[in-house]
Amino acid sequence: MSALISRPGVASPQLEEVALPPLGPGDLRVEVVAAGVNPVDAFVAAGPGRAVFGLDGPVGLGWDLTGVVREVGTAVADFRVGDTVAAHLGDPGAPVRAHATETVVPAAAAARLPDGLDPVGAASIPLNATTAAQAVDLLGPGDHRTLLVTGAAGAVGGYAVPLARRAGWVVTGLAREHDRGFVLGSGAGELLTELPGPRFDAVLDAAGLQEAAIAAVRDGGLFVGVLPGAPVPPERGVTATAVQSDPDGALLAELLALHADGTLAVRVAGAVPLGEASTAYDKVAGGGQRGRWVLVP
């Protein structure tokens, strides 16, 4: 089987023939249909992300996928061979991850794909939607308080806007003017193109603006970032935290259902074969993409 690998001292993903890790009792062996390419993949493949995650040797790449279950572990009761699933992978040090023809996935990190949801497009969902949902959960109930979502047209922010509105927040999005239609259509009541002063009860900083974004929070408010390795120092009584984005199969099932019923939008920037992964990695590393690039083995 083939997989994309990051190796020390090599600043690009390498497509190699590898052996699949053994199946544990709580695991699924999945034949990959499609896998999303996220900025963290490019960050690791280019080298700097290896130090952040403490990666020494060769490791697999890819955080989310859709695929078909080909084998189930002895302790797995909720999945069957032939199920089409989506999954959000943890363990950045695993030897084979999502960017592969086959991989091993913890059953607790997977969810069945609802009928009618395209598995190629759905491969863009798990990491970004889970991150957005867990960030909104850190904010707590909105109770009609005001929230600014930075990067509101991006991969995480684009999900955070509708999810925060469902949680009772009055949402404003920070994005470029040409994204106005998408941001307002996602549930934001207002679009800003520049960071304001301290006027919001909370900020969900999906763009990773950090200290610049916390300045938009009122004294005593809330700040949730997306860079847990670089926490923002609290100021003016503002509670500052960051989302960890942990795999959660039950949460993923809920998010997939929201995509299937049209509450959340699927956005794919493009799809390329696994053998042409460098094209997608370069696009993602360059930024400015609307939607996720997807690899199709």
C-alpha positions in Angstrom: 0.0 0.0 0.0 1.0 3.6 -0.6 1.2 6.5 1.9 2.5 10.0 2.2 5.4 10.2 4.6 7.2 13.1 6.3 10.9 12.4 6.8 13.5 14.4 8.8 15.4 16.8 6.6 13.0 16.4 3.6 10.8 19.5 3.1 8.1 17.8 1.1 5.8 14.8 1.5 7.2 11.5 0.1 4.9 8.9 -1.5 6.2 5.5 -0.4 5.2 1.9 -0.3 4.7 1.0 3.4 3.3 -1.7 5.6 0.0 -1.0 7.4 0.2 -1.0 11.2 -1.5 -4.0 12.9 -5.2 -3.6 13.7 -5.9 -3.1 17.4 -9.1 -4.4 19.1 -10.7 -1.0 18.9 -9.6 -0.1 15.4 -10.9 -0.1 11.9 -8.9 -0.9 8.7 -10.2 1.6 6.2 -9.7 1.8 2.4 -9.4 5.5 1.8 -11.8 7.2 -0.6 -10.6 10.7 -0.1 -8.5 12.7 2.5 -8.4 16.4 3.2 -5.2 18.4 3.1 -4.9 20.9 5.9 -2.4 23.7 6.8 -1.0 21.5 9.6 -0.1 18.8 7.0 1.9 21.3 5.0 3.4 22.7 8.2 4.7 19.2 9.2 5.8 18.2 5.7 7.8 21.4 5.3 9.7 20.6 8.5 8.8 23.2 11.2 5.7 21.3 12.4 7.9 18.3 13.2 9.5 20.2 16.1 6.1 21.5 17.3 4.7 17.9 17.6 8.0 16.4 18.8 8.4 14.2 15.7 11.8 12.5 15.3 11.5 9.8 12.6 9.3 9.2 9.6 5.6 9.8 10.2 2.4 9.6 8.2 0.5 12.7 7.0 -3.2 13.6 7.0 -5.8 14.3 9.7 -9.1 13.5 8.1 -10.6 11.1 5.6 -13.5 9.2 4.2 -13.3 5.5 3.3 -14.8 2.1 3.4 -14.3 -0.3 6.3 -12.4 -3.4 5.2 -11.8 -5.0 8.7 -12.9 -4.3 12.2 -11.1 -5.0 15.5 -12.3 -7.7 17.9 -13.7 -5.1 20.3 -15.6 -3.0 17.7 -19.4 -3.4 17.9 -20.7 -0.3 16.1 -19.2 -0.7 12.6 -19.3 -3.4 10.0 -17.2 -4.3 6.9 -18.5 -2.3 4.0 -19.5 0.8 6.0 -18.6 4.1 4.5 -17.1 6.3 7.3 -15.5 9.6 7.9 -12.8 9.9 10.5 -10.6 12.5 12.3 -7.2 11.1 13.2 -5.1 12.0 16.2 -1.6 10.8 17.0 0.6 12.9 14.7 3.4 10.4 15.2 1.6 7.4 13.6 3.5 5.8 10.7 0.5 5.8 8.4 -2.3 8.4 8.6 -5.0 9.7 6.3 -2.9 10.4 3.2 -2.7 6.8 2.1 -4.5 4.1 0.1 -5.4 2.3 3.4 -5.0 3.2 7.0 -5.9 2.2 10.6 -8.4 4.3 12.4 -9.7 4.1 16.0 -13.4 3.3 15.9 -14.0 6.0 18.5 -12.7 8.6 16.0 -15.0 7.5 13.1 -18.7 8.0 12.1 -20.8 6.6 9.4 -21.3 8.8 6.4 -25.0 9.8 6.0 -26.8 8.9 2.8 -26.5 11.5 0.2 -23.3 13.1 1.4 -20.5 12.9 -1.2 -17.6 11.0 0.3 -15.0 13.1 -1.6 -16.4 16.4 -0.4 -17.0 15.0 3.1 -13.3 14.3 3.5 -12.9 18.0 4.0 -15.2 18.0 7.1 -13.8 16.1 10.1 -10.8 18.1 11.4 -12.2 21.6 10.6 -15.8 21.1 11.7 -14.7 19.3 14.9 -12.3 22.1 15.7 -15.0 24.7 15.1 -17.5 22.8 17.2 -15.1 22.3 20.1 -14.1 25.9 20.0 -17.8 27.0 20.1 -18.3 24.6 23.1 -15.4 26.4 24.9 -17.4 29.7 24.5 -20.5 28.2 26.2 -24.1 29.2 25.5 -24.4 32.5 23.7 -27.5 33.9 25.4 -27.6 36.5 22.7 -24.2 37.9 23.5 -21.9 39.2 20.8 -19.2 37.2 19.2 -16.5 38.0 16.6 -15.2 35.1 14.5 -12.0 35.9 12.7 -11.2 34.1 9.5 -15.0 33.7 9.1 -14.6 32.5 5.5 -11.9 30.0 6.2 -12.0 26.3 6.9 -12.6 26.5 10.6 -14.2 30.0 10.8 -16.7 29.0 8.0 -18.0 26.3 10.3 -17.7 28.4 13.5 -20.1 31.0 12.3 -23.2 28.8 11.8 -22.4 26.7 14.8 -22.0 29.7 17.1 -25.3 31.1 15.8 -27.0 27.8 16.7 -25.5 28.1 20.2 -27.2 31.4 20.6 -24.4 33.9 19.8 -25.0 37.1 17.8 -22.2 36.6 15.3 -20.0 39.0 13.4 -17.5 37.7 10.9 -14.1 39.1 10.1 -13.1 38.4 6.5 -12.3 40.0 3.2 -15.0 42.0 1.4 -15.2 39.5 -1.5 -16.3 36.8 1.1 -19.3 38.9 2.3 -21.9 36.7 0.6 -20.5 33.5 2.1 -20.1 34.9 5.6 -23.5 36.5 5.8 -25.1 33.5 4.2 -23.5 31.3 6.9 -25.3 33.2 9.7 -23.2 36.2 10.5 -25.3 39.4 11.0 -22.4 41.6 10.0 -19.1 41.5 8.2 -16.0 43.4 9.3 -12.9 43.7 7.1 -10.7 45.2 9.9 -10.3 44.4 13.6 -12.2 46.8 15.8 -11.5 47.9 19.3 -13.0 46.1 22.4 -16.6 45.8 21.4 -17.4 42.1 21.6 -18.3 39.8 24.5 -16.2 37.1 22.9 -13.8 36.4 20.0 -13.3 33.0 18.4 -9.9 33.6 16.6 -10.1 31.1 13.8 -7.6 33.1 11.8 -4.9 32.8 14.4 -4.4 36.5 14.8 -3.7 36.0 18.5 -2.9 39.2 20.5 -4.3 41.4 17.8 -7.7 39.6 18.1 -8.0 39.6 21.8 -8.0 43.4 21.6 -11.5 43.1 20.2 -12.9 41.5 23.4 -14.5 43.7 26.0 -13.0 43.7 29.5 -13.9 40.5 31.3 -14.9 38.7 28.1 -13.9 35.5 26.4 -11.2 34.6 23.9 -10.8 31.2 22.2 -7.9 30.7 19.9 -6.9 27.8 17.6 -3.2 27.6 18.4 -2.9 25.7 21.7 0.9 25.6 21.4 1.0 29.4 21.5 -1.5 30.6 24.2 -2.5 34.2 24.2 -1.8 35.9 27.6 -5.0 37.1 29.3 -5.5 40.8 29.7 -8.2 43.1 31.1 -9.9 40.2 32.9 -10.4 38.4 29.6 -10.5 34.6 29.9 -8.2 33.3 27.2 -8.0 29.6 26.0 -7.4 27.6 22.9 -9.1 24.6 21.4 -7.2 21.3 21.2 -9.3 19.6 18.5 -9.6 16.1 19.8 -11.1 13.3 17.7 -14.7 12.6 18.7 -16.7 10.1 16.7 -20.0 11.0 18.3 -19.5 14.7 17.7 -18.4 14.0 14.1 -21.6 12.0 13.5 -23.6 15.1 14.6 -21.6 17.4 12.3 -22.0 15.1 9.3 -25.8 15.1 9.9 -25.7 18.9 9.8 -23.9 18.8 6.5 -26.3 16.2 5.1 -29.3 18.4 5.9 -27.7 21.6 4.5 -27.1 23.4 7.8 -23.3 23.3 7.2 -21.8 23.7 3.7 -19.2 21.4 2.2 -16.5 23.4 0.4 -13.9 21.7 -1.7 -11.2 23.9 -3.5 -10.0 21.0 -5.7 -9.2 17.3 -5.8 -6.0 15.6 -7.1 -4.7 12.0 -7.1 -2.5 10.9 -4.2 0.4 10.7 -6.6 0.0 14.5 -7.3 -0.2 15.5 -3.6 2.5 18.1 -4.0 0.0 20.2 -6.0 -2.5 20.3 -3.1 0.2 20.8 -0.5 1.6 23.8 -2.4 -1.9 25.3 -2.7 -2.6 24.9 1.0 0.8 26.2 2.1 0.3 29.3 -0.1 -2.9 30.1 1.8 -6.0 32.0 0.5 -7.9 28.8 -0.4 -11.7 28.7 -0.1 -12.5 25.2 0.9 -10.2 22.2 1.3 -8.0 20.5 -1.2 -8.7 16.7 -1.2 -6.5 13.8 -2.2 -8.1 10.8 -4.0 -6.1 7.6 -4.0 
